[in-house]
């Protein structure tokens, strides 16, 4: 009976956790380079995503390229889902541009009624002007992490609306900013996990996108909260997943040969877990979905033919109280190029031989060629006789 109560309690706890939203940080690019039409769309689009009211037919200039998290995937398909924010959670708005804009634009509000308070928060605080010369995106991410820690927030959702992937203006950090970014980037301090991307594909400037992250402060316990001794025992229930045979950076992919292949991974505390693999292929400046494999019961993807190109692979667990994921990159090089050239050379030689033989077969008759040679010899002999006759003074007519 005691086991029954424990099981019911555990299930109730998991369900309660699943129904709980998170605090939300929004980073909105205000640099002059952004597509103004896309930036204006982003205000209502972000609101619909956060409230799980997104409908793809309302945003035909946008494409939800990837949604790596199950709830966000339902939202991306217009199938409802849970809102990303819930009552009594906080919403933060940061304008991302020059440094003064980042530091002077952090607005926050405790959301009591998400359906009414969050759209009002967006209408009041979302930027309307886009004139800054620089985009300090990495600095803004680090500043958001700092603000979250100050507000005793361990986990939060980060939503970026920008046409940048990095800091434009890098190299002008002061000492405190360098320390802030170093702390944000240090391994084991902050764990950002990309869970969704939307691309703007309407008229005007390209590259504008909305990126959704789940961010967690590692080894951070808000003041006044006593850690659970059971939960902090080393590695007791921690789930971790690590891809094999891939690079960990887009700029440093693992090179593999062209052909049919699969990818595997290791996973600790993953008993009875199912896995999902999403593979995307680089097309121009962004990755496009190439293959999705759901419900994998082994720690290996199904074999797939990969043409040459740069790929991103993301594998995640499902069905566990604490899921894990990992992302890697690989580049397929065109194999067999030298062999193809050899075959082409052989084909050219064979074609030349065939053409030569064909030409000879359709040329003059061999008997006629022998006759022509005989006639040439006779003509030479006649000329010699004529010469001899001329030198002796005798007169002779034509040979024939």
ZAMARGU-4260 file (C-alpha; in steps of 0.2 Angstrom, whole numbers, plus 5000, padded with zeros to 4 digits):
<rodrens>
0) 5000/5000/5000 | 5014/5012/5004 | 5022/5009/4987 | 5005/5013/4979 | 5005/5030/4988
5) 5023/5033/4983 | 5019/5030/4965 | 5003/5041/4965 | 5013/5055/4973 | 5027/5053/4961
10) 5015/5054/4946 | 5006/5069/4954 | 5022/5078/4956 | 5027/5074/4938 | 5010/5080/4931
15) 5011/5096/4942 | 5029/5100/4935 | 5023/5097/4917 | 5008/5110/4920 | 5020/5123/4927
20) 5026/5137/4915 | 5042/5146/4917 | 5048/5164/4918 | 5051/5171/4900 | 5065/5183/4894
25) 5063/5191/4877 | 5077/5199/4868 | 5071/5210/4854 | 5084/5217/4841 | 5083/5236/4838
30) 5097/5238/4826 | 5094/5247/4810 | 5099/5231/4800 | 5083/5221/4804 | 5068/5218/4793
35) 5055/5230/4800 | 5040/5220/4794 | 5047/5204/4802 | 5051/5214/4818 | 5033/5220/4819
40) 5026/5202/4815 | 5037/5196/4829 | 5028/5205/4843 | 5011/5195/4840 | 5020/5179/4835
45) 5030/5178/4851 | 5014/5182/4861 | 5005/5168/4852 | 5019/5155/4855 | 5021/5159/4873
50) 5002/5157/4876 | 5001/5142/4865 | 4989/5150/4853 | 5000/5149/4838 | 4991/5146/4821
55) 5003/5143/4806 | 4989/5150/4794 | 4991/5167/4803 | 5009/5169/4799 | 5012/5163/4781
60) 5028/5173/4779 | 5035/5162/4794 | 5041/5145/4794 | 5043/5135/4810 | 5059/5125/4805
65) 5062/5115/4821 | 5054/5112/4837 | 5065/5100/4848 | 5054/5100/4863 | 5037/5090/4863
70) 5026/5103/4870 | 5034/5116/4858 | 5031/5104/4844 | 5013/5104/4847 | 5012/5123/4848
75) 5022/5124/4831 | 5009/5113/4822 | 4994/5123/4829 | 4989/5109/4840 | 4988/5119/4856
80) 4999/5113/4870 | 5004/5121/4887 | 5008/5140/4888 | 5026/5143/4891 | 5022/5155/4905
85) 5010/5153/4920 | 5002/5164/4933 | 5014/5172/4945 | 5029/5170/4934 | 5039/5185/4927
90) 5041/5192/4910 | 5057/5202/4905 | 5059/5212/4889 | 5077/5218/4884 | 5080/5228/4868
95) 5096/5222/4860 | 5107/5234/4851 | 5120/5245/4858 | 5126/5243/4876 | 5116/5258/4882
100) 5100/5250/4875 | 5103/5234/4883 | 5106/5241/4900 | 5093/5254/4900 | 5078/5243/4893
105) 5076/5229/4905 | 5057/5229/4909 | 5049/5216/4919 | 5032/5211/4926 | 5024/5198/4936
110) 5011/5189/4926 | 4995/5186/4936 | 4983/5181/4921 | 4994/5175/4906 | 4980/5177/4893
115) 4977/5196/4897 | 4993/5201/4906 | 5006/5194/4893 | 4999/5202/4877 | 4997/5219/4887
120) 5016/5217/4893 | 5021/5214/4874 | 5011/5229/4868 | 5019/5241/4881 | 5037/5235/4881
125) 5040/5228/4863 | 5051/5240/4853 | 5044/5251/4839 | 5060/5259/4833 | 5075/5250/4825
130) 5090/5262/4823 | 5105/5256/4833 | 5121/5253/4824 | 5127/5238/4834 | 5119/5221/4840
135) 5127/5215/4856 | 5118/5199/4857 | 5130/5188/4867 | 5131/5202/4880 | 5112/5203/4881
140) 5111/5184/4884 | 5124/5186/4898 | 5115/5201/4905 | 5098/5191/4905 | 5107/5176/4914
145) 5113/5189/4927 | 5096/5196/4929 | 5088/5179/4931 | 5100/5175/4945 | 5097/5191/4954
150) 5078/5187/4953 | 5082/5170/4960 | 5077/5161/4944 | 5085/5145/4941 | 5077/5140/4924
155) 5069/5151/4911 | 5063/5152/4893 | 5074/5164/4882 | 5066/5170/4866 | 5077/5180/4853
160) 5070/5190/4839 | 5085/5196/4828 | 5094/5194/4812 | 5111/5191/4821 | 5120/5176/4828
165) 5134/5185/4837 | 5139/5202/4843 | 5142/5215/4830 | 5154/5227/4839 | 5164/5213/4848
170) 5180/5219/4855 | 5174/5234/4864 | 5170/5225/4880 | 5176/5233/4896 | 5183/5222/4910
175) 5166/5219/4919 | 5158/5214/4903 | 5172/5202/4899 | 5169/5194/4916 | 5151/5193/4913
180) 5152/5185/4896 | 5166/5173/4903 | 5154/5168/4917 | 5140/5165/4905 | 5151/5155/4893
185) 5160/5145/4906 | 5156/5126/4906 | 5145/5121/4921 | 5138/5138/4925 | 5124/5141/4913
190) 5116/5128/4901 | 5106/5135/4886 | 5097/5123/4876 | 5090/5128/4859 | 5072/5121/4857
195) 5064/5130/4842 | 5068/5141/4827 | 5056/5151/4816 | 5062/5159/4800 | 5055/5174/4792
200) 5053/5171/4773 | 5043/5186/4768 | 5048/5201/4757 | 5063/5212/4762 | 5079/5208/4771
205) 5083/5190/4775 | 5090/5181/4790 | 5077/5187/4803 | 5072/5173/4815 | 5065/5169/4832
210) 5075/5157/4842 | 5068/5149/4858 | 5080/5142/4872 | 5078/5134/4888 | 5091/5140/4900
215) 5096/5133/4917 | 5108/5139/4930 | 5119/5125/4935 | 5123/5122/4953 | 5113/5137/4958
220) 5100/5136/4972 | 5090/5152/4975 | 5093/5160/4992 | 5082/5154/5006 | 5079/5137/4997
225) 5087/5122/5006 | 5093/5109/4993 | 5085/5092/4995 | 5099/5081/5001 | 5093/5066/4990
230) 5092/5077/4974 | 5110/5083/4977 | 5119/5066/4979 | 5131/5065/4965 | 5125/5059/4948
235) 5111/5048/4957 | 5097/5052/4945 | 5105/5063/4932 | 5102/5059/4914 | 5116/5062/4901
240) 5117/5059/4883 | 5132/5061/4872 | 5133/5058/4853 | 5147/5048/4845 | 5157/5052/4829
245) 5152/5070/4827 | 5159/5087/4830 | 5152/5098/4843 | 5153/5114/4834 | 5146/5119/4817
250) 5163/5127/4812 | 5172/5110/4817 | 5161/5096/4810 | 5167/5078/4809 | 5171/5074/4791
255) 5163/5058/4784 | 5162/5049/4767 | 5147/5050/4756 | 5135/5035/4758 | 5122/5026/4769
260) 5126/5027/4788 | 5119/5029/4805 | 5124/5038/4821 | 5125/5031/4839 | 5126/5039/4856
265) 5129/5034/4874 | 5116/5038/4888 | 5116/5036/4907 | 5101/5033/4917 | 5091/5030/4901
270) 5083/5013/4905 | 5067/5011/4895 | 5069/5028/4887 | 5064/5032/4869 | 5074/5043/4858
275) 5071/5056/4845 | 5083/5061/4831 | 5082/5077/4821 | 5094/5079/4806 | 5095/5095/4797
280) 5105/5100/4781 | 5114/5117/4778 | 5105/5126/4764 | 5113/5143/4761 | 5114/5152/4778
285) 5102/5141/4788 | 5099/5123/4791 | 5083/5114/4784 | 5075/5099/4790 | 5082/5083/4782
290) 5076/5068/4792 | 5066/5065/4809 | 5066/5048/4817 | 5054/5046/4832 | 5052/5032/4845
295) 5070/5025/4843 | 5072/5011/4856 | 5090/5008/4853 | 5104/5020/4854 | 5107/5022/4836
300) 5098/5030/4821 | 5091/5021/4807 | 5103/5020/4792 | 5101/5034/4780 | 5109/5040/4763
305) 5117/5057/4765 | 5122/5067/4750 | 5137/5079/4752 | 5134/5094/4763 | 5135/5100/4781
310) 5123/5092/4793 | 5117/5095/4811 | 5110/5081/4821 | 5101/5082/4838 | 5096/5067/4848
315) 5085/5068/4864 | 5076/5057/4876 | 5058/5056/4879 | 5047/5048/4893 | 5059/5052/4907
320) 5057/5063/4922 | 5072/5072/4917 | 5076/5072/4899 | 5093/5074/4890 | 5099/5079/4873
325) 5115/5082/4863 | 5119/5091/4847 | 5133/5087/4834 | 5138/5092/4817 | 5146/5082/4803
330) 5150/5085/4785 | 5148/5073/4771 | 5162/5074/4758 | 5159/5067/4740 | 5167/5050/4739
335) 5173/5041/4723 | 5177/5057/4713 | 5193/5049/4707 | 5185/5033/4702 | 5172/5043/4692
340) 5185/5052/4682 | 5193/5035/4678 | 5177/5029/4671 | 5175/5044/4661 | 5192/5043/4654
345) 5189/5024/4649 | 5173/5029/4641 | 5181/5043/4631 | 5195/5031/4625 | 5182/5018/4620
350) 5172/5030/4611 | 5187/5036/4601 | 5192/5018/4596 | 5174/5015/4591 | 5174/5030/4580
355) 5190/5026/4572 | 5185/5009/4567 | 5168/5015/4561 | 5177/5028/4550 | 5188/5015/4543
360) 5174/5003/4539 | 5165/5016/4529 | 5181/5022/4520 | 5188/5016/4502 | 5188/4998/4498
365) 5204/4989/4502 | 5206/4982/4484 | 5205/5000/4477 | 5218/5006/4489 | 5230/4992/4483
370) 5226/4996/4465 | 5230/5014/4469 | 5247/5010/4476 | 5251/4999/4461 | 5246/5013/4449
375) 5257/5025/4459 | 5272/5013/4457 | 5269/5011/4438 | 5268/5030/4436 | 5285/5031/4444
380) 5292/5018/4433 | 5285/5027/4418 | 5293/5043/4423 | 5310/5035/4425 | 5308/5028/4407
385) 5303/5044/4400 | 5318/5052/4408 | 5330/5039/4401 | 5322/5041/4384 | 5325/5060/4384
390) 5343/5058/4389 | 5346/5046/4374 | 5338/5058/4361 | 5325/5045/4355 | 5308/5052/4354
395) 5293/5042/4361 | 5275/5046/4363 | 5264/5044/4377 | 5265/5028/4387 | 5247/5023/4384
</rodrens>
